[in-house]
Amino acid sequence: MRRDDRTEVLVVGAGPVGMFTALRLAESGIAVRLIDQESRTAGRSYACALHPRTLQLLDEAGLAREAVQRGQRIETVAFYEGARRCAEVKLSGLPLEFPFVLVLAQSILEDLLEKRLQGCGVKVHWNHRLADLGMRDGAAAASIEEMALTGKGYIVPDFELEVKRTVSACADFVVGTDGQNSVVRQRLGIACEEAGEPELFTVYELETEAALPPEMRIVMHGQTVSVLWPFAEKKCRWSFQWTQADAPADFPQKDRNRFTIAESPGEKDRRHQLQQLLAARAPWFQAGIKEAGWSAEIQFAHRVAGQFGRERAWLAGDAAHQTSPVGMQSMNMGMREGADLAAKLRRILREKAPPELLEAYDLEHRAEWKQLLGLKGGPKASAATGAWVGERSGRVLGCLPATGRELSLLLRQLGLEFECAGPRAVSAPG
């Protein structure tokens, strides 16, 4: 980026939501700059699950077909408690072009998005972090630090990131997709509304000895929820929730305002802990463990920003909200938000639409998040609802891999009724 650079939209954060938002803007003919403080796309194959609505959005960008070829289709979501299969829903019944969830390595998704951005003439400026943000003369003024590795020491070099130079950028609008610790949100002075205590998870990715059925399996165990996501015939991701009291002694104590990951020890220790968890929570899991790959201990908050932006800077994805990782709703909702925000910015910048469009963006998506987090309304059981589901109706909400109308349809399969907030959430897709 050049010193004193000018662009129409500056997108801060090049994860899936940031890259997709930038892509929608670029395809609309909007000049966009995309920065991220990391050095590249996701290095590990963190598995992410793409909801049916997200696949539809990717299809509009010409990316869904290749993604589907490289991922694992999931058409069934099954709920377990102990050895008992208690309930299930079928995504194959959804009235959409992609009636399934796609489990895909995050690195693959980000590489597809970055390649398409390059085709639109948009370069991701890696190693660039937002240092400051302000509003000036009807525009957003950003201070951006370009980072570089600097070697120190003579015999054994020790490399660390240092600020190479600081550049300034002026944009008509800024979109913050920079994650749970969003600098954009902090510079705007926007606080988050909490919706309960944070959740602690240990996540494993492993290779199994036997083939796995292509379905998502959710385990209710006491007050915890665990989930199995297969992302290849013999590869899967297990996420096990801990209660605050039962978390491992070495589980990192984290500030509630931070999202952090702590790597677990070697494969022998990972395998032993994993076997214990599977025996206690999922005795039906008989696929065997061929190799225990990486694992991590992660804390997730339940929160939504008090505002999704103001003036010339707006938020999408984890910068604006976070919830349980089980149904992977935060990233997928972020993709929907990115598409909506890009469409509204195009209307403002190209059609001279009023800036009040962005206030509607804020109200609509924040209202839907309040329902997803149980801050307003929630799924309702009826006389026809099975006892097991009825007793756990509030917990089921964050487990289903869907949002909007599709979430309502899946809840209905379980005998629950839920009306999502906002007209776009309940309107026909497309």
C-alpha positions in Angstrom: 0.0 0.0 0.0 1.2 3.4 -0.8 1.6 6.2 1.7 -1.6 8.3 2.0 -3.5 5.6 0.0 -7.1 6.3 -0.9 -9.8 3.6 -1.5 -13.5 3.3 -1.4 -13.6 0.5 1.1 -10.9 -0.8 3.5 -11.5 -4.3 4.7 -9.6 -5.2 7.9 -9.2 -8.9 8.4 -8.6 -11.5 5.6 -10.3 -14.6 7.1 -13.2 -16.2 5.2 -15.7 -13.4 6.1 -13.2 -10.6 5.2 -12.2 -12.1 1.9 -15.8 -12.9 0.9 -16.9 -9.3 1.7 -14.0 -7.9 -0.3 -14.9 -10.2 -3.2 -18.5 -9.1 -3.2 -17.4 -5.5 -3.2 -14.8 -6.0 -6.0 -17.4 -7.8 -8.1 -19.6 -4.8 -7.8 -16.9 -2.5 -9.1 -16.0 -1.0 -5.8 -12.4 -0.2 -5.2 -11.3 -2.2 -2.1 -8.2 -2.7 0.0 -7.8 -5.8 2.1 -5.3 -6.1 5.0 -4.5 -8.7 7.6 -1.8 -8.8 10.3 -1.1 -12.5 9.6 1.5 -13.6 7.0 -0.8 -15.8 4.9 -4.0 -17.8 4.8 -4.7 -20.5 7.4 -1.7 -22.8 7.7 -3.4 -25.7 9.3 -6.4 -27.6 7.9 -8.9 -26.3 10.5 -12.1 -27.8 9.5 -15.0 -25.4 8.9 -18.6 -26.3 8.0 -20.4 -24.2 5.3 -24.1 -24.0 5.7 -26.5 -24.4 2.8 -27.1 -20.6 2.6 -23.3 -20.0 2.6 -22.9 -22.5 -0.3 -25.5 -20.5 -2.2 -23.6 -17.3 -1.6 -20.4 -19.0 -2.8 -22.2 -20.3 -5.9 -23.1 -16.7 -6.8 -19.3 -16.1 -6.8 -18.6 -19.2 -8.9 -16.8 -21.0 -6.0 -19.3 -23.5 -4.7 -18.8 -26.3 -7.3 -15.0 -26.6 -6.6 -15.6 -26.3 -2.9 -18.1 -29.2 -3.0 -15.6 -31.3 -5.0 -13.0 -30.9 -2.3 -15.1 -31.2 0.8 -17.4 -33.6 2.6 -21.1 -33.4 2.3 -23.2 -33.8 5.5 -26.9 -34.4 5.1 -27.8 -35.7 8.6 -27.4 -34.2 12.0 -27.8 -36.7 14.8 -28.1 -36.1 18.6 -26.7 -38.6 21.1 -26.7 -39.0 24.8 -24.4 -41.8 26.0 -24.9 -44.7 23.7 -28.4 -43.7 22.7 -29.3 -41.9 19.4 -32.0 -39.5 20.6 -33.0 -37.4 17.6 -32.0 -36.4 14.1 -32.6 -33.8 11.4 -32.2 -34.2 7.6 -30.7 -31.3 5.7 -31.6 -33.1 2.5 -35.1 -31.9 3.0 -34.3 -28.2 2.8 -35.7 -26.4 -0.3 -32.3 -25.2 -1.5 -29.9 -25.9 -4.4 -27.4 -27.1 -1.8 -29.4 -29.1 0.8 -26.4 -30.1 2.9 -23.5 -28.8 5.0 -20.0 -28.9 3.5 -17.1 -29.7 5.8 -14.0 -28.2 4.2 -10.5 -27.3 5.4 -10.4 -23.6 6.1 -7.1 -23.4 4.3 -8.9 -24.6 1.1 -11.7 -22.1 1.5 -9.4 -19.2 2.0 -7.1 -20.3 -0.9 -10.2 -20.4 -3.2 -11.3 -16.9 -2.1 -7.8 -15.4 -2.4 -7.4 -16.8 -5.9 -10.8 -15.3 -7.0 -9.8 -12.0 -5.4 -6.6 -12.0 -7.4 -8.7 -12.5 -10.5 -10.6 -9.4 -9.6 -7.4 -7.4 -9.2 -7.5 -7.4 -5.4 -4.4 -8.3 -3.5 -4.4 -9.3 0.2 -1.9 -7.1 2.0 -0.6 -9.6 4.5 1.6 -8.5 7.4 -0.4 -5.2 7.7 -2.2 -4.4 10.9 -4.6 -1.7 11.8 -3.0 0.6 14.4 -5.6 3.4 14.6 -8.9 4.5 13.1 -10.7 7.8 13.1 -13.3 9.7 11.2 -12.3 12.9 9.3 -14.0 15.0 6.7 -16.7 12.5 5.9 -14.3 9.6 5.5 -12.4 7.0 7.6 -8.8 7.7 8.3 -6.7 4.6 9.1 -3.1 4.2 10.3 -1.7 0.9 9.2 1.5 -0.8 10.3 3.5 -2.9 7.8 5.2 -5.7 9.7 8.4 -7.5 8.9 10.4 -10.3 10.4 13.6 -9.1 11.9 16.4 -11.5 12.9 18.2 -10.9 16.2 21.2 -12.8 17.6 24.4 -14.0 16.0 24.7 -17.7 16.5 21.0 -18.8 16.7 18.9 -16.2 14.9 15.7 -15.2 16.8 13.1 -13.8 14.5 10.3 -11.5 15.6 7.8 -9.2 14.0 8.6 -5.5 14.0 7.0 -2.5 12.4 8.7 -1.8 9.1 6.8 1.4 8.4 3.5 3.1 9.1 1.3 4.1 6.3 -2.0 6.1 6.3 -5.1 5.2 4.3 -8.3 7.1 3.7 -11.5 5.2 2.8 -15.1 6.1 2.3 -15.9 3.1 4.5 -14.1 0.6 6.7 -15.4 -3.0 7.2 -14.0 -4.7 10.3 -13.8 -8.5 9.8 -10.9 -8.8 12.2 -12.2 -11.4 14.6 -13.2 -11.5 18.2 -10.4 -9.1 19.3 -11.4 -6.7 16.6 -9.3 -3.5 16.6 -12.0 -1.8 14.5 -14.6 -2.5 17.1 -12.2 -1.3 19.9 -11.4 1.9 18.0 -15.1 2.6 17.6 -15.6 2.2 21.3 -18.3 -0.5 20.9 -18.8 -2.8 23.8 -20.3 -6.3 23.6 -23.4 -7.6 25.3 -22.7 -11.0 27.0 -25.1 -13.9 26.8 -23.8 -16.3 29.5 -20.5 -17.6 30.6 -17.8 -18.5 28.0 -17.5 -22.1 26.8 -14.3 -24.1 27.0 -13.5 -26.7 24.3 -10.7 -29.1 23.5 -10.6 -29.7 19.8 -8.9 -32.7 18.0 -8.4 -33.5 14.4 -7.6 -37.2 13.9 -7.4 -40.0 11.3 -9.5 -43.0 12.0 -9.0 -46.7 11.3 -12.5 -47.3 9.9 -14.6 -45.2 7.6 -16.9 -42.6 9.2 -20.6 -42.1 8.3 -21.1 -38.8 6.5 -23.2 -37.2 9.3 -22.6 -34.6 12.0 -23.1 -36.1 15.5 -23.8 -34.0 18.6 -23.3 -35.5 22.0 -25.2 -34.1 25.1 -23.3 -35.1 28.2 -24.5 -33.5 31.4 -24.2 -29.8 30.9 -21.7 -30.1 28.0 -22.1 -30.5 24.3 -19.5 -32.2 22.0 -19.6 -32.6 18.3 -18.1 -34.9 15.6 -17.5 -33.4 12.2 -16.2 -35.9 9.5 -14.3 -34.0 6.8 -13.0 -37.1 4.8 -13.8 -40.8 4.8 -11.3 -41.5 7.6 -10.6 -38.0 9.0 -12.7 -36.0 11.5 -12.7 -33.2 14.0 -14.0 -33.8 17.5 -14.8 -30.8 19.8 -15.4 -31.6 23.5 -16.9 -28.9 25.8 -15.8 -28.7 29.5 -17.6 -27.2 32.4 -15.7 -24.5 34.2 -15.3 -26.9 37.1 -14.1 -29.9 35.1 -11.7 -28.1 32.7 -8.2 -29.6 32.7 -5.9 -28.1 35.3 -3.6 -26.7 32.6 -6.5 -25.2 30.5 -5.3 -21.6 29.9 -7.1 -19.0 32.0 -8.2 -16.4 29.5 -9.5 -12.9 29.7 -13.2 -13.0 28.7 -12.5 -10.3 26.1 -10.0 -12.5 24.2 -10.2 -15.4 21.8 -7.1 -17.6 22.2 -5.8 -21.0 21.4 -3.3 -23.1 23.4 -1.7 -26.1 21.7 -1.9 -29.4 23.6 1.2 -31.6 24.2 2.4 -34.5 22.1 0.4 -37.3 20.3 0.7 -39.8 23.1 -0.9 -37.4 25.6 -3.5 -36.3 23.0 -4.4 -39.9 22.2 -4.8 -40.8 25.9 -7.0 -37.8 26.7 -9.1 -38.4 23.5 -9.7 -42.1 24.3 -10.9 -41.1 27.8 -13.3 -38.5 26.5 -14.7 -40.9 23.8 -15.2 -43.7 26.3 -17.1 -41.3 28.7 -19.1 -39.3 26.2 -19.4 -41.3 22.9 -19.2 -45.0 23.6 -20.7 -45.6 20.2 -17.6 -44.2 18.5 -15.9 -47.4 17.3 -13.9 -46.1 14.3 -10.6 -46.4 16.1 -7.8 -43.8 16.2 -5.1 -44.3 13.7 -3.4 -41.0 14.3 -4.1 -38.2 16.7 -3.1 -35.0 14.8 -3.1 -31.5 16.2 -5.3 -30.4 19.1 -6.1 -27.1 20.7 -7.8 -25.7 23.8 -10.2 -22.9 22.9 -12.5 -20.6 24.7 -15.6 -19.2 23.0 -17.7 -16.4 24.3 -21.5 -15.8 23.8 -21.8 -12.2 22.9 -23.0 -9.7 20.4 -21.8 -6.1 19.8 -23.9 -3.3 21.1 -23.8 -1.9 17.6 -22.6 -3.4 14.3 -20.9 -0.1 13.5 -21.3 3.6 13.2 -20.6 6.5 10.8 -18.0 5.1 8.3 -17.0 1.8 10.0 -19.0 -1.4 10.2 -18.5 -4.9 11.5 -19.2 -8.4 10.3 -18.4 -11.9 11.5 -16.6 -12.6 14.8 -15.8 -8.9 15.1 -19.5 -8.4 15.8 -20.5 -11.7 17.6 -19.4 -15.1 18.8 -21.3 -18.2 20.0 -20.7 -21.9 20.5 -18.6 -23.5 17.8 -20.9 -26.6 17.6 -23.2 -25.4 14.8 -20.6 -23.0 13.3 -23.1 -20.2 13.1 -20.8 -17.3 13.7 -18.7 -17.6 10.5 -21.6 -18.6 8.3 -23.7 -15.7 9.6 -20.6 -13.5 9.0 -20.7 -14.5 5.3 -24.3 -13.5 5.1 -23.5 -10.2 6.8 -20.6 -9.6 4.5 -22.8 -10.1 1.4 -25.5 -7.8 2.8 -23.0 -5.1 3.9 -21.3 -5.2 0.5 -24.7 -4.8 -1.3 -25.6 -1.8 0.9 -22.3 -0.1 0.4 -22.6 -0.5 -3.3 -26.0 1.2 -3.3 -24.6 4.0 -1.2 -21.4 4.5 -3.3 -22.9 3.9 -6.7 -26.6 4.8 -6.4 -26.4 7.6 -3.9 -28.6 5.6 -1.5 -29.0 7.1 2.0 -26.5 6.1 4.7 -29.5 5.0 6.8 -29.2 1.7 4.9 -26.4 0.8 7.3 -28.6 1.5 10.3 -31.0 -1.1 8.9 -28.1 -3.5 8.6 -27.2 -3.0 12.2 -30.8 -3.4 13.5 -31.6 -6.5 11.4 -28.5 -8.6 12.1 -28.3 -7.6 15.7 -31.9 -8.6 16.2 -31.3 -12.0 14.7 -28.2 -12.5 16.9 -30.2 -11.7 20.0 -32.5 -14.6 19.1 -29.6 -17.0 18.3 -28.0 -16.2 21.7 -31.3 -16.5 23.6 -31.4 -12.9 24.6 -34.8 -12.5 22.9 -37.2 -15.3 22.2 -36.1 -18.9 21.4 -37.4 -22.2 20.2 -40.7 -23.3 21.6 -41.8 -26.9 22.3 -45.3 -28.1 21.8 -47.4 -31.0 23.0 -46.1 -33.0 20.0 -42.4 -32.4 20.8 -40.5 -35.4 22.1 -39.6 -35.3 25.8 -35.8 -35.5 25.1 -35.8 -32.5 22.7 -38.3 -30.5 24.7 -36.1 -30.6 27.8 -33.1 -29.4 25.7 -34.8 -27.0 23.3 -32.6 -24.0 24.3 -29.4 -26.0 24.0 -30.3 -27.4 20.6 -30.5 -23.9 19.0 -26.8 -23.2 18.8 -26.0 -26.8 17.7 -27.8 -26.8 14.3 -25.7 -25.9 11.3 -28.1 -23.3 9.9 -29.4 -19.8 10.3 -32.4 -17.8 9.1 -35.3 -19.7 7.5 -33.2 -23.0 7.2 -32.7 -22.9 11.0 -36.5 -22.6 11.5 -37.1 -25.6 9.1 -34.6 -27.8 11.0 -36.1 -26.9 14.3 -39.5 -27.9 13.0 -38.2 -31.3 12.2 -37.4 -31.6 15.9 -40.9 -30.5 16.8 -39.8 -26.9 17.8 -41.0 -23.6 16.4 -38.7 -20.7 16.0 -39.2 -17.4 14.2 -36.0 -15.7 13.2 -35.6 -12.0 13.5 -35.6 -9.7 10.5 -37.3 -10.0 7.1 -34.2 -11.3 5.3 -33.9 -14.1 7.7 -37.3 -15.5 6.9 -37.6 -14.6 3.3 -37.0 -17.1 0.4 -33.3 -17.5 -0.3 -31.8 -15.9 -3.4 
